Amino acid sequence: MRRKSFAHDKRAVSAVIATVIIVAVTIAIAIAVAYWMGGLATIFTRFEKIEVKSAFVSKQGTPATFRINITYINTGATATTIDLVTINGVPLASYIPAATPGGSLANNLTCPTGVTRVGWITFNDNTRDPSGNVLTGGVTATVDLHTTGGKDYYNSVTLP
């Protein structure tokens, strides 16, 4: 009586079935890689972008009070938050007397995607920064909106 051994068995899987198995495994791996790459793409395509739609200054009263009005929108792919507002690189609270934010620059610093926000900064004529620079008529004031994403969005206005 002869015993069968796998080592001496000459039968194998047919070429057609082997091809079907290889193609099925290749498709499964391709689908897994596609999902993985899609996940990476969403991580790296998140970005913030604040666009200033308008910025202007109004002057009221005697002694004069300046108000810088800023309308902005987040046109990026993810929400962001403004964590610092400066004029000419100086935080508002450092001015003497302090410049005060209002509107969305004081209350609602989160900028969802596609939502327009309106904010303003009010300060008196001859307001000084710690270095002695004066905010008065004829001076250009550069307003910087700094976000938690580490980006700065600048806009310049000339005080009347």
NORFEN-V28475 format. One record per residue. N is the residue number from 0. RES is the residue in one small letter. PHI is phi in degrees with one decimal (999 if undefined). NEAR is the number of other C-alpha atoms within 12 Angstrom. D_FIRST is the distance of its C-alpha to the first C-alpha in Angstrom with 1 decimal. Layout:
[[N RES PHI NEAR D_FIRST] [N RES PHI NEAR D_FIRST]]
This chain:
[[0 m 999 3 0.0] [1 r -92.3 5 3.7] [2 r -97.7 8 6.5] [3 k -83.7 9 9.8] [4 s -130.1 9 12.8] [5 f -67.8 9 16.4] [6 a -68.8 9 17.5] [7 h -99.7 10 15.5] [8 d -79.0 10 16.2] [9 k -92.2 10 19.0] [10 r -77.7 10 20.4] [11 a -146.6 12 23.7] [12 v -73.3 12 26.7] [13 s -67.9 11 28.8] [14 a -62.0 11 32.2] [15 v -66.2 11 34.2] [16 i -66.4 12 32.8] [17 a -61.8 13 33.1] [18 t -64.6 13 36.7] [19 v -61.7 14 37.5] [20 i -63.5 15 36.2] [21 i -62.4 14 38.3] [22 v -64.7 14 41.3] [23 a -63.7 14 41.1] [24 v -64.3 14 40.9] [25 t -62.2 14 43.8] [26 i -65.1 14 45.9] [27 a -61.3 14 45.4] [28 i -66.5 14 46.4] [29 a -62.8 14 49.4] [30 i -64.8 14 50.6] [31 a -61.7 14 50.4] [32 v -65.3 14 52.4] [33 a -63.0 14 55.0] [34 y -65.3 14 55.6] [35 w -63.3 14 56.0] [36 m -65.6 14 58.4] [37 g -63.0 14 60.4] [38 g -65.2 14 60.8] [39 l -66.0 13 62.1] [40 a -63.0 12 64.5] [41 t -69.2 14 66.2] [42 i -67.2 13 66.7] [43 f -87.2 13 68.4] [44 t -98.3 13 70.5] [45 r -75.1 18 72.5] [46 f -154.1 22 76.1] [47 e -111.4 30 79.6] [48 k -157.8 32 82.6] [49 i -95.4 37 86.1] [50 e -112.4 25 88.6] [51 v -84.8 26 92.2] [52 k -78.0 21 93.7] [53 s -155.8 21 97.3] [54 a -147.5 27 99.3] [55 f -149.2 27 103.1] [56 v -117.6 30 105.9] [57 s -119.7 24 108.7] [58 k -122.9 24 111.8] [59 q -136.0 17 113.8] [60 g 72.9 12 116.9] [61 t -132.7 9 119.3] [62 p -64.0 13 118.2] [63 a -65.7 20 115.3] [64 t -122.6 26 111.8] [65 f -96.0 34 109.0] [66 r -135.5 32 105.9] [67 i -89.6 39 102.9] [68 n -100.3 31 101.0] [69 i -130.0 37 97.3] [70 t -112.6 26 95.1] [71 y -140.6 33 91.4] [72 i -143.1 32 88.0] [73 n -91.1 31 84.4] [74 t -99.7 23 82.7] [75 g -80.2 20 79.6] [76 a -96.2 21 76.1] [77 t -143.6 23 76.5] [78 a -68.9 24 79.3] [79 t -141.5 31 81.3] [80 t -132.0 31 84.1] [81 i -81.4 34 87.3] [82 d -110.2 25 87.8] [83 l -156.6 27 91.0] [84 v -120.7 37 93.9] [85 t -128.7 34 96.3] [86 i -118.7 40 99.4] [87 n 52.7 28 99.8] [88 g 80.8 26 97.0] [89 v -111.6 28 98.7] [90 p -58.6 26 97.3] [91 l -57.9 31 99.6] [92 a -68.9 23 100.4] [93 s -82.6 23 101.7] [94 y -73.3 29 104.6] [95 i -122.6 23 108.0] [96 p -67.9 20 108.6] [97 a -62.8 24 105.0] [98 a -80.0 33 103.7] [99 t -113.4 29 102.2] [100 p -81.0 31 99.2] [101 g -144.0 23 99.3] [102 g 62.4 21 97.2] [103 s -70.6 27 93.5] [104 l -80.5 35 94.2] [105 a -108.4 23 95.3] [106 n -106.9 18 93.3] [107 n -118.8 20 90.1] [108 l -83.3 30 88.6] [109 t -80.4 30 85.2] [110 c -116.3 35 84.8] [111 p -68.2 24 82.1] [112 t -65.0 23 81.0] [113 g 80.7 20 83.5] [114 v -102.5 25 86.2] [115 t -82.8 23 89.7] [116 r -120.2 32 91.6] [117 v -126.4 28 95.3] [118 g -138.8 33 96.7] [119 w -150.1 33 99.9] [120 i -127.8 39 101.4] [121 t -114.7 33 105.0] [122 f -156.0 38 107.3] [123 n -83.4 29 111.0] [124 d -60.9 29 112.9] [125 n 67.5 24 113.1] [126 t -70.0 31 109.9] [127 r -115.5 25 108.9] [128 d -92.3 25 105.6] [129 p -59.4 19 105.3] [130 s -85.1 14 106.2] [131 g 98.0 13 109.4] [132 n -69.2 20 108.3] [133 v -109.3 25 110.1] [134 l -95.2 37 108.9] [135 t -145.9 25 112.0] [136 g -53.3 21 113.0] [137 g 90.8 16 111.8] [138 v -85.8 21 108.9] [139 t -87.8 21 105.4] [140 a -109.6 32 102.9] [141 t -102.4 28 99.2] [142 v -94.1 35 97.2] [143 d -117.5 30 93.6] [144 l -101.7 45 91.0] [145 h -100.0 29 88.3] [146 t -107.3 27 85.0] [147 t -66.8 21 82.3] [148 g -78.1 23 80.1] [149 g 87.4 16 82.3] [150 k -103.1 20 84.0] [151 d -115.8 26 87.7] [152 y -123.5 31 89.5] [153 y -102.6 27 93.1] [154 n -153.1 31 96.0] [155 s -108.9 25 99.6] [156 v -135.6 27 102.8] [157 t -104.0 24 106.4] [158 l -72.0 30 108.7] [159 p -71.6 21 111.8]]
